[in-house]
Amino acid sequence: MRHLSPEKHPAFVLIILTLFAVVGPVSIDIFTPSLPAITAFFGTTSAIAQWSVGLFMLGFSLSMLIVGPLADRLGRKKTLLMGYTLYLAATAITLLTDSIYLFIAARFAQAVFGCFGTAVARMIARDYYRDQMEMKMLAYIGGCLTIAPMAAPIIGGYLQEYAGWEYSFYVMAAMAVIAILALTLLPENKLEKTTQKPAPNSVMAGYKAVLTDSRYLRFTIAAGSAFAGAFVFVAGGSFVLIGQLGISPATYGYLFAVAIASYLLSASMGPKLTATMSRSQSTLVAGSLLIIGALVSLVSGLLTDGLSITGYVAGIAIYELGLGLFMPLCQARATEHMKENMGTAAGLIFFIEMLLATLISALVGFLPVAGTLSLSAITLMAVAISGFCLMKTSDVSQVNPQTA
């Protein structure tokens, strides 16, 4: 079959790579407005149904750990073909099963295999292009990755309101089929295979060195706890706002998009902030926004017995503004003192963050039905854990000037 030429057809290649990149992120958020309906369909509890979100994020992080070596060993196209085929099978299981536990397991498999494309799309862009064209492609893919999480819950809200929860999964299946077909249009890049493989002992030594680094762990746990405070809204927001307070799934989709937009806005402003302040000062500003947002959500809930949707969402928007600054700062400060094992450390950061988000957000399902108060209480607890981790932590440049 004749393939597209990356040099002659960059626009078509970009469309295909963007599709590969967004399958995973869309799969995370498009079904969140349907969580109450899914809970009712399977006759389960919100505490159990929430694991379909938490374990998806955990699977996403696991995917990022394994996809790189797979893509180098098998090739980009074979890795994606395997991933999307298994993702499609997992999606079929979510639609055919009547067991919530099998549904949750299938969601985990969706995450592990469907998110391959998020990393591999960037690898393919680097394989095909160089210099300015490479940067242009990566920038466009990154831009679409910011739009997809905002659009997905809005689309999912309308699908739930006018069709049903299954249709979000039909969209996921259609994306996988299109991605598999699109793979046939791309040429496989002939990569040179390295003859030197890291010894298992050196790999394990790297993990041990990273996981016993107290500074790395403090900042990573701080970032993960703060992320968990926001992830509470992702995992439990639909149960409270739709199931308890009665807003429509479509409206919930828009509120979800507002929270994501707040995060993206502050993340884009982060470099300007750190250019005028030290990392310690920037972290303090970001942490203050986290505390203010958590308190706004909690106080509005206390004043209205958990019924204030506007107050809660306003607090979450402020919280997300802080999070967009806080997480990149913590991730940078976690590794700023390291001279070895940077790749291992970078991969573990995301995995640990997702693990903490899954565990902390799961607490929502065990709290009494109290409207937004349940969500706000967990968010405030997450901020407290994050703050505790950063007590008496300073910049590397202040502690060890010669490494700055």
Secondary structure, DSSP 8 states (H G I E B T S, - for coil): -----TTT-HHHHHHHHHHHHHHHHHHHHTTGGGHHHHHHHHT--HHHHTHHHHHHHHHHHHHHHHHHHHHHHH-HHHHHHHHHHHHHHHHHHHHH---HHHHHHHHHHHHHHHTHHHHHHHHHHHHH--HHHHHHHHHHHHHHHHHHHHHHHHHHHHHHHHT-THHHHHHHHHHHHHHHHHHTTS--------S----HHHHHHHHHHHHT-HHHHHHHHHHHHHHHHHHHHHHHHHIIIIIIT---HHHHHHHHHHHHHHHHHHHHHHHHHHHHS-HHHHHHHHHHHHHHHHHHHHHHHHHTTT--HHHHHHHHHHHHHHHHHHHHHHHHHHHTT-SS-HHHHHHHHHHHHHHHHHHHHGGGGGS-S-THHHHHHHHHHHHHHHHHHTTT---HHHH-GGG-
